[in-house]
Amino acid sequence: QCRTIHENGMIRSYVPFSFIAPDGRSLLRNKGVTHNWYRTMAPSFQRLQNKMGLGRNPLVVYIDNLSYHFLLDQLQYGKSIFRVMDMHERFPGWKGNAFRLVRKIARHVDLTVYSAHGLKNYVDTIGAGRTIFIPNGVDFDFFHDQKSSTQRPSILRNIPDPILLYTGMIDARLDVRLIRSVAKRLPDVSFVFTGPVDIPNNISDMPTNVYFTGPVSHDQLPTLMSAAA
């Protein structure tokens, strides 16, 4: 398991280890895995629960990852919240499989929140009771207070201006065909994509003004964005 401490110990996060985990690939997205994977955690969920102090019954259970639906059954808690930040069925491999998990969570929790107006119709179809729109936030001080370096970031050093920058996961949710078409029409603009690439076969024949840098650390984002402005 991976344990991380945030905000001077006020927030603790755990990424559990399990021998089987849900995934969009065929064998790992079936109902048996998606509903029971937590039983293969090491240490067991019960031991991790005691270690994290959850035996005291948390006031709120917050779920934004479908894989953690089991928390609603395994914990005693006061209130529960489900955050919908995307259309789950559109993730590769999950079409026809994610919806039953979404409905299970949405019908169980006290409140479902969604992060974009475009998700309202989707939320209306999952049987949620009480819902509310809460847009994504940003750590304003992190981006505003950090002084940008006068030196150009190394990953942009050989990339000509002007730069159009994207940061985040590079996967099937990106319209690769559209990116290719726009880049060809704007050859004087550098299209820079930073983040893990999960669609290597679809980006092999991109125009020369499209650049994929790979992942960057979170601390680099203010400087990168400043250089691309």
Backbone bond lengths (Angstrom), bond angles and torsions (degrees), N, CA, C in turn:
res aa  C-N    CA-C-N  psi(-1)  N-CA   C-N-CA  omega(-1)  CA-C   N-CA-C  phi
1 Q - - - 1.442 - - 1.519 109.51 -
2 C 1.327 116.76 157.18 1.453 122.17 178.16 1.521 108.40 -115.57
3 R 1.315 116.74 124.69 1.461 122.00 -178.60 1.515 108.87 -115.47
4 T 1.333 116.98 129.53 1.452 121.91 -178.80 1.522 108.99 -130.58
5 I 1.327 115.71 139.37 1.459 121.53 178.81 1.527 108.78 -109.01
6 H 1.328 116.36 131.31 1.456 122.00 -178.84 1.528 109.96 -122.33
7 E 1.335 115.27 160.01 1.467 121.69 173.22 1.534 111.70 50.18
8 N 1.348 114.83 51.18 1.473 120.70 176.34 1.526 113.56 54.49
9 G 1.313 115.31 38.27 1.451 119.99 175.38 1.515 114.94 90.63
10 M 1.323 117.71 -3.05 1.464 120.00 -178.97 1.533 111.93 -74.44
11 I 1.346 116.15 -26.15 1.460 121.00 179.84 1.521 108.72 -127.41
12 R 1.322 116.83 132.03 1.460 121.82 176.75 1.524 108.97 -122.34
13 S 1.314 116.25 136.99 1.466 119.50 177.40 1.520 109.58 -124.42
14 Y 1.321 115.04 145.70 1.455 121.95 -179.86 1.524 109.27 -129.51
15 V 1.307 116.53 133.49 1.458 121.81 170.97 1.525 106.06 -110.62
16 P 1.333 117.91 108.54 1.468 120.11 -173.97 1.519 112.46 -74.30
17 F 1.324 114.85 153.87 1.463 120.92 172.20 1.524 107.87 -96.57
18 S 1.316 116.59 136.79 1.465 120.62 175.03 1.519 108.98 -141.36
19 F 1.306 116.53 150.52 1.463 121.21 -179.47 1.525 111.85 -74.92
20 I 1.336 116.60 -24.12 1.465 122.45 176.55 1.521 107.31 -133.14
21 A 1.320 117.11 136.84 1.455 120.49 179.55 1.525 110.16 -139.23
22 P 1.335 117.98 145.96 1.464 120.80 179.77 1.523 111.37 -62.60
23 D 1.328 115.32 145.44 1.454 120.85 -178.49 1.526 107.85 -158.21
24 G 1.331 117.02 160.85 1.458 120.96 -179.04 1.513 114.35 -71.94
25 R 1.330 117.60 -10.56 1.463 119.70 178.74 1.525 111.12 -74.78
26 S 1.306 115.48 155.89 1.469 122.18 -164.76 1.524 114.60 -50.71
27 L 1.321 119.39 -57.08 1.461 120.91 -174.10 1.518 112.87 -69.92
28 L 1.322 117.11 -25.10 1.462 120.64 -174.64 1.520 113.69 -95.13
29 R 1.324 117.69 2.59 1.459 119.82 178.34 1.533 112.06 -111.64
30 N 1.332 117.20 5.93 1.466 118.24 179.50 1.534 110.16 -76.69
31 K 1.304 114.98 164.18 1.458 121.40 -172.78 1.524 112.15 -59.58
32 G 1.329 116.79 -38.25 1.460 119.72 -178.91 1.514 112.53 -59.28
33 V 1.322 117.07 -40.18 1.461 121.35 179.98 1.519 110.93 -75.98
34 T 1.338 116.95 -50.57 1.463 120.19 -173.86 1.527 112.35 -62.55
35 H 1.336 117.14 -28.41 1.459 119.88 -177.90 1.528 113.25 -95.00
36 N 1.323 118.37 -15.06 1.464 119.15 -173.29 1.520 114.94 -129.28
37 W 1.330 119.03 5.36 1.466 120.71 -175.18 1.523 112.57 -58.37
38 Y 1.340 117.30 -33.54 1.462 120.60 -175.94 1.525 112.28 -62.71
39 R 1.335 116.69 -19.72 1.461 119.95 178.95 1.528 111.98 -69.89
40 T 1.331 117.71 -14.13 1.468 121.42 179.12 1.522 112.19 -99.50
41 M 1.334 117.50 10.43 1.463 120.74 179.90 1.518 110.94 -66.76
42 A 1.320 115.40 147.07 1.456 121.23 176.15 1.534 108.77 -136.09
43 P 1.342 118.99 115.69 1.466 126.16 -0.89 1.521 111.36 -66.32
44 S 1.305 116.32 168.56 1.459 121.16 -177.75 1.525 110.50 -62.02
45 F 1.330 114.94 160.49 1.460 118.13 179.94 1.520 111.34 -60.87
46 Q 1.329 117.44 -36.26 1.453 120.61 -179.95 1.535 110.85 -62.19
47 R 1.345 116.80 -43.95 1.459 119.90 179.37 1.522 110.84 -66.87
48 L 1.335 116.66 -41.22 1.459 120.04 178.53 1.529 110.36 -64.92
49 Q 1.316 115.64 -37.13 1.455 121.26 178.28 1.529 110.83 -60.70
50 N 1.315 117.15 -44.14 1.464 120.93 178.45 1.516 111.56 -67.08
51 K 1.345 115.69 -38.55 1.461 120.11 -178.85 1.519 111.27 -65.95
52 M 1.326 116.66 -35.82 1.455 121.48 -178.70 1.524 111.89 -84.86
53 G 1.303 117.08 -5.82 1.454 119.64 179.55 1.509 114.12 79.91
54 L 1.324 117.20 19.28 1.466 119.70 -178.41 1.518 112.05 -77.88
55 G 1.322 116.53 -6.66 1.448 118.87 177.13 1.524 112.22 -65.24
56 R 1.344 116.60 -13.50 1.467 121.00 179.60 1.521 111.90 -84.12
57 N 1.325 116.99 6.34 1.464 122.39 178.37 1.539 111.55 66.67
58 P 1.326 117.69 99.66 1.462 120.73 -179.47 1.519 111.73 -65.99
59 L 1.319 115.48 150.19 1.460 119.99 178.79 1.519 111.10 -71.92
60 V 1.350 116.23 -35.23 1.461 120.47 -176.42 1.521 109.56 -137.30
61 V 1.325 117.16 135.03 1.466 122.80 169.44 1.518 107.06 -107.66
62 Y 1.336 115.56 124.11 1.473 122.22 -176.87 1.525 107.98 -116.95
63 I 1.323 117.35 124.02 1.463 121.53 -177.14 1.525 109.59 -123.41
64 D 1.321 117.06 125.70 1.470 120.59 172.46 1.526 111.09 -129.53
65 N 1.323 116.13 8.65 1.457 122.62 178.09 1.528 107.22 -128.87
66 L 1.331 116.52 122.30 1.465 120.28 -175.07 1.519 113.03 -58.25
67 S 1.319 117.37 -28.02 1.466 120.58 -177.11 1.528 112.51 -63.78
68 Y 1.327 116.67 -19.22 1.462 119.73 -176.28 1.529 112.60 -99.49
69 H 1.324 116.05 23.33 1.458 121.25 176.78 1.521 112.12 -57.66
70 F 1.333 116.96 -29.50 1.462 121.31 -175.28 1.527 112.50 -64.53
71 L 1.343 117.55 -19.85 1.465 120.18 179.61 1.524 111.49 -60.08
72 L 1.329 116.13 -30.55 1.462 120.03 -179.03 1.528 111.65 -66.94
73 D 1.326 116.38 -26.38 1.460 121.05 179.70 1.524 112.67 -95.12
74 Q 1.330 116.63 -27.05 1.456 120.53 -171.93 1.527 114.02 -93.54
75 L 1.330 117.69 -17.18 1.460 121.01 -176.11 1.522 111.18 -112.95
76 Q 1.318 114.50 150.79 1.457 121.62 167.18 1.530 106.24 -98.24
77 Y 1.324 117.46 127.65 1.464 119.82 -173.98 1.520 109.76 -149.72
78 G 1.334 114.34 170.39 1.446 119.51 179.72 1.516 112.68 -83.99
79 K 1.328 116.96 -62.82 1.454 123.13 -179.17 1.527 109.77 -128.76
80 S 1.338 115.22 160.55 1.461 119.55 -179.15 1.523 110.14 -135.69
81 I 1.354 115.14 144.37 1.464 122.28 -177.62 1.525 108.94 -132.34
82 F 1.306 115.93 137.21 1.463 122.66 175.61 1.525 107.93 -118.65
83 R 1.316 116.37 125.28 1.465 120.88 179.67 1.519 109.79 -105.78
84 V 1.330 116.63 121.65 1.460 123.06 177.13 1.517 107.99 -101.79
85 M 1.337 117.26 115.51 1.459 120.63 -178.26 1.514 112.36 -117.88
86 D 1.343 116.68 3.88 1.460 120.35 179.39 1.525 108.68 -165.00
87 M 1.335 116.03 168.05 1.458 120.79 174.20 1.524 107.28 -87.50
88 H 1.311 116.30 103.09 1.458 122.10 -170.10 1.521 113.37 -59.45
89 E 1.319 116.53 -32.55 1.460 120.32 -177.73 1.533 112.73 -65.87
90 R 1.319 117.14 -16.56 1.464 119.95 -176.71 1.523 113.26 -89.11
91 F 1.306 117.42 -3.37 1.460 119.28 175.38 1.526 108.49 -73.95
92 P 1.340 117.35 141.49 1.470 120.94 -176.70 1.526 112.63 -53.32
93 G 1.323 115.84 128.50 1.449 121.10 175.89 1.512 115.87 87.18
94 W 1.340 118.17 -9.95 1.457 119.81 -173.26 1.523 113.90 -100.68
95 K 1.321 118.83 -2.64 1.459 120.48 -178.43 1.531 109.97 -59.36
96 G 1.321 115.96 125.14 1.455 120.81 -179.08 1.509 114.13 85.87
97 N 1.328 118.45 -7.72 1.454 121.38 -177.74 1.526 113.41 -114.16
98 A 1.315 116.81 -34.39 1.462 119.93 -175.91 1.521 112.40 -74.56
99 F 1.325 117.28 -28.71 1.451 120.29 -170.08 1.523 112.81 -61.43
100 R 1.324 117.44 -37.46 1.467 118.63 -178.93 1.530 111.25 -67.66
101 L 1.335 117.48 -32.84 1.457 120.03 175.87 1.522 110.43 -70.14
102 V 1.336 116.13 -41.28 1.463 120.49 179.18 1.523 110.15 -59.97
103 R 1.322 116.29 -46.18 1.463 119.88 -178.91 1.529 111.64 -65.24
104 K 1.338 115.61 -39.08 1.465 118.59 179.13 1.520 110.85 -59.43
105 I 1.334 115.91 -46.26 1.465 120.18 -178.20 1.526 110.63 -68.56
106 A 1.349 116.72 -48.51 1.466 120.92 -175.29 1.521 112.08 -61.43
107 R 1.324 117.37 -35.59 1.462 120.77 -178.43 1.521 112.72 -80.20
108 H 1.335 115.48 -13.04 1.460 120.73 -176.02 1.529 111.89 -95.78
109 V 1.337 116.79 -34.45 1.463 120.81 -170.98 1.525 112.18 -80.55
110 D 1.327 114.48 166.18 1.465 120.59 179.03 1.527 111.95 -82.77
111 L 1.332 117.05 -27.72 1.460 120.25 -176.70 1.519 109.75 -148.95
112 T 1.334 115.98 134.77 1.462 121.60 173.19 1.519 108.35 -114.00
113 V 1.326 116.76 124.92 1.461 121.11 177.99 1.519 108.43 -111.12
114 Y 1.331 116.64 147.21 1.462 120.84 177.53 1.521 109.23 -130.81
115 S 1.338 115.90 148.06 1.459 121.50 -166.36 1.520 115.12 -96.73
116 A 1.338 119.00 -4.33 1.464 121.47 -179.15 1.516 109.48 -146.93
117 H 1.333 116.18 144.41 1.465 119.65 179.40 1.525 111.10 -59.10
118 G 1.348 116.58 -31.15 1.455 120.76 -179.71 1.515 113.89 -66.30
119 L 1.337 117.67 -11.38 1.466 121.74 179.83 1.527 113.08 -93.18
120 K 1.330 117.12 -5.22 1.463 119.48 -175.11 1.534 112.09 -59.80
121 N 1.324 117.25 -46.96 1.469 119.54 -179.46 1.523 111.32 -61.37
122 Y 1.336 116.48 -37.76 1.463 120.69 177.85 1.526 110.32 -64.04
123 V 1.323 116.21 -45.56 1.468 120.88 179.97 1.524 110.52 -62.74
124 D 1.323 116.72 -35.36 1.466 120.14 179.50 1.529 112.58 -65.17
125 T 1.334 117.50 -21.09 1.473 120.30 -177.18 1.527 113.49 -90.84
126 I 1.336 118.56 -8.17 1.458 119.95 -172.16 1.526 112.93 -98.50
127 G 1.310 117.02 5.59 1.458 119.62 175.44 1.505 114.61 78.21
128 A 1.342 116.99 22.83 1.463 120.20 179.65 1.523 110.13 -69.39
129 G 1.315 116.62 147.11 1.454 121.49 176.91 1.517 109.97 -82.33
130 R 1.298 116.29 -95.82 1.458 121.59 178.79 1.529 109.76 -81.67
131 T 1.330 117.22 130.60 1.462 121.45 -179.35 1.527 110.03 -131.91
132 I 1.335 115.28 156.56 1.455 120.27 177.76 1.522 109.20 -154.34
133 F 1.315 116.37 145.16 1.464 121.96 178.01 1.522 109.50 -89.79
134 I 1.335 116.86 121.50 1.467 122.72 175.35 1.525 107.20 -131.61
135 P 1.332 118.23 107.21 1.466 120.68 -176.99 1.521 112.30 -67.33
136 N 1.329 115.35 159.65 1.463 120.55 177.03 1.525 110.54 -61.93
137 G 1.309 115.63 145.66 1.460 121.05 178.22 1.516 111.32 -107.17
138 V 1.321 115.90 179.62 1.462 121.94 179.62 1.523 108.23 -146.37
139 D 1.313 115.73 146.89 1.461 121.30 176.06 1.529 107.63 -77.50
140 F 1.332 116.68 88.73 1.457 121.25 -172.82 1.527 112.09 -59.44
141 D 1.330 117.15 -44.65 1.464 120.07 -177.61 1.520 111.60 -61.68
142 F 1.342 116.77 -36.63 1.467 120.59 -178.82 1.524 111.07 -60.24
143 F 1.323 116.80 -43.38 1.465 120.24 -178.04 1.526 112.59 -85.46
144 H 1.328 117.38 -27.22 1.458 119.99 -175.08 1.518 112.94 -86.79
145 D 1.337 117.04 -39.40 1.459 120.93 -171.75 1.516 114.09 -86.34
146 Q 1.336 117.26 -24.25 1.457 119.16 -178.78 1.527 109.96 -70.34
147 K 1.296 115.71 130.85 1.463 120.32 179.53 1.525 109.32 -79.42
148 S 1.291 114.90 126.58 1.459 118.90 178.59 1.516 110.19 -72.43
149 S 1.309 116.37 140.00 1.458 121.20 178.34 1.520 110.30 -69.32
150 T 1.334 115.41 142.13 1.468 119.52 177.02 1.521 110.83 -72.31
151 Q 1.336 115.45 -16.59 1.458 119.91 179.18 1.522 109.95 -89.87
152 R 1.317 115.76 136.29 1.452 120.67 -179.01 1.530 109.76 -64.30
153 P 1.334 118.55 136.55 1.470 120.63 178.31 1.525 110.45 -55.02
154 S 1.316 116.19 141.64 1.460 120.54 -173.91 1.526 112.32 -60.91
155 I 1.333 118.43 -35.17 1.456 119.17 -177.12 1.531 112.14 -73.43
156 L 1.339 116.24 -12.53 1.466 119.91 177.79 1.522 112.64 -106.53
157 R 1.323 116.71 0.97 1.470 121.31 -170.46 1.526 112.32 -60.03
158 N 1.302 117.38 -38.24 1.467 120.73 -177.23 1.529 112.98 -102.80
159 I 1.329 116.62 16.28 1.460 121.50 179.95 1.522 108.88 -108.22
160 P 1.315 118.49 121.57 1.472 120.90 -175.79 1.521 113.51 -72.24
161 D 1.335 115.42 150.78 1.465 121.52 173.05 1.529 109.72 -78.20
162 P 1.335 117.57 160.82 1.464 128.51 -7.47 1.523 111.87 -76.21
163 I 1.333 115.08 152.45 1.465 120.82 -176.37 1.522 110.44 -113.88
164 L 1.314 115.84 130.36 1.460 122.91 170.71 1.525 106.22 -105.14
165 L 1.337 116.30 115.32 1.461 122.01 -169.93 1.522 112.39 -107.59
166 Y 1.335 115.73 135.23 1.464 123.07 171.14 1.517 108.01 -122.97
167 T 1.344 116.82 134.22 1.460 120.79 174.83 1.519 108.93 -125.63
168 G 1.317 116.49 134.60 1.461 120.40 -179.73 1.515 111.21 142.99
169 M 1.324 115.16 -172.61 1.459 121.05 -179.21 1.523 110.21 -70.10
170 I 1.322 116.23 133.92 1.464 121.92 179.03 1.515 106.97 -106.91
171 D 1.346 115.30 94.70 1.454 120.03 -175.27 1.517 110.25 -139.39
172 A 1.312 116.34 -162.27 1.459 121.25 -172.87 1.523 113.65 -64.65
173 R 1.327 118.01 -12.89 1.462 119.70 179.18 1.527 112.31 -74.56
174 L 1.323 117.51 -18.20 1.470 120.96 176.85 1.526 109.90 -80.81
175 D 1.311 115.44 138.15 1.467 121.12 178.04 1.528 108.24 -83.64
176 V 1.317 116.04 87.47 1.463 121.66 -175.45 1.519 111.17 -62.30
177 R 1.304 117.35 -38.74 1.468 121.05 -179.87 1.530 110.68 -62.45
178 L 1.320 116.63 -41.24 1.463 120.23 178.82 1.520 111.24 -67.15
179 I 1.332 116.91 -41.65 1.464 120.71 178.44 1.519 110.50 -59.88
180 R 1.327 116.45 -44.74 1.460 121.18 179.49 1.533 110.81 -61.09
181 S 1.316 116.86 -43.31 1.459 121.48 -178.36 1.526 111.59 -65.94
182 V 1.332 117.42 -45.00 1.464 121.32 -179.04 1.521 110.70 -66.50
183 A 1.320 117.25 -41.29 1.467 120.79 179.99 1.525 111.47 -62.10
184 K 1.322 116.95 -36.59 1.465 120.15 178.04 1.521 111.16 -68.28
185 R 1.314 117.13 -34.02 1.463 120.93 -179.25 1.527 112.51 -78.97
186 L 1.334 116.44 -20.00 1.468 120.96 -179.67 1.526 109.13 -123.85
187 P 1.318 117.77 69.10 1.474 120.76 -174.81 1.525 113.94 -66.96
188 D 1.339 118.00 -17.91 1.462 120.53 -179.13 1.528 112.95 -88.81
189 V 1.324 116.84 -1.04 1.469 121.82 177.65 1.521 109.34 -104.54
190 S 1.343 115.63 134.98 1.470 120.09 176.05 1.522 109.40 -93.34
191 F 1.326 116.58 120.57 1.457 122.56 179.03 1.533 107.59 -97.81
192 V 1.326 116.15 110.15 1.466 121.32 -174.38 1.527 109.37 -110.95
193 F 1.337 116.10 126.00 1.458 122.73 179.97 1.530 108.38 -117.30
194 T 1.334 116.70 119.31 1.462 121.09 177.78 1.521 108.89 -113.30
195 G 1.317 116.85 131.88 1.454 121.66 179.56 1.521 110.97 143.82
196 P 1.327 117.15 168.99 1.470 121.03 178.92 1.525 110.91 -64.01
197 V 1.330 116.27 136.29 1.466 121.65 -179.09 1.524 109.32 -100.42
198 D 1.332 115.52 121.88 1.464 120.35 -179.22 1.532 111.75 -118.54
199 I 1.338 116.60 14.60 1.473 120.61 177.71 1.533 109.11 -137.04
200 P 1.332 118.97 55.82 1.460 121.73 -173.44 1.525 114.18 -58.48
201 N 1.322 117.90 -34.87 1.469 119.55 -176.44 1.522 112.84 -70.17
202 N 1.331 116.75 -24.99 1.457 120.71 -176.57 1.514 113.89 -86.20
203 I 1.330 118.09 -10.07 1.464 120.14 -176.16 1.525 112.37 -115.23
204 S 1.307 117.23 9.90 1.467 120.19 -175.03 1.527 113.17 -70.78
205 D 1.326 118.74 -24.11 1.456 120.51 -176.40 1.526 111.95 -116.11
206 M 1.322 116.98 37.39 1.453 122.10 179.41 1.534 110.86 -72.35
207 P 1.341 118.48 153.45 1.465 121.17 174.11 1.523 110.94 -58.28
208 T 1.315 117.19 159.59 1.467 121.22 -175.21 1.522 113.27 -69.23
209 N 1.317 118.28 -14.10 1.472 120.28 178.19 1.525 112.68 -92.77
210 V 1.339 116.88 13.87 1.469 121.97 174.11 1.524 107.95 -109.38
211 Y 1.336 116.82 127.68 1.462 121.73 -174.54 1.534 109.80 -125.50
212 F 1.332 115.60 136.58 1.453 122.08 174.95 1.527 107.72 -118.01
213 T 1.329 116.64 114.91 1.466 120.75 -173.57 1.523 113.21 -91.21
214 G 1.331 117.19 -15.98 1.453 119.69 -171.22 1.520 109.84 86.73
215 P 1.347 118.30 -176.87 1.470 121.31 -177.47 1.520 112.29 -65.87
216 V 1.322 116.16 149.41 1.465 122.72 173.38 1.522 107.49 -129.52
217 S 1.321 116.81 156.33 1.466 120.17 179.63 1.522 110.09 -74.18
218 H 1.309 115.28 154.27 1.467 120.66 -179.09 1.530 110.95 -60.06
219 D 1.334 116.79 -34.55 1.460 120.75 -178.45 1.529 112.73 -64.08
220 Q 1.318 117.31 -21.92 1.459 120.93 -178.53 1.529 113.57 -81.65
221 L 1.327 117.31 -15.74 1.460 120.24 -171.65 1.525 114.32 -59.77
222 P 1.349 120.55 -45.32 1.469 118.27 179.47 1.516 112.91 -57.79
223 T 1.331 117.54 -42.43 1.459 120.75 -179.71 1.518 111.74 -67.02
224 L 1.326 116.28 -41.84 1.465 119.78 178.71 1.524 111.28 -62.25
225 M 1.326 115.89 -45.51 1.457 119.68 -178.94 1.519 111.54 -65.57
226 S 1.326 115.91 -36.86 1.461 119.15 177.77 1.526 111.45 -64.89
227 A 1.324 116.09 -39.10 1.469 119.78 -179.91 1.517 112.33 -69.81
228 A 1.331 115.75 -26.43 1.466 119.62 -177.79 1.526 112.41 -87.64
229 A 1.332 116.07 -12.08 1.473 120.06 -176.30 1.527 110.89 -67.10
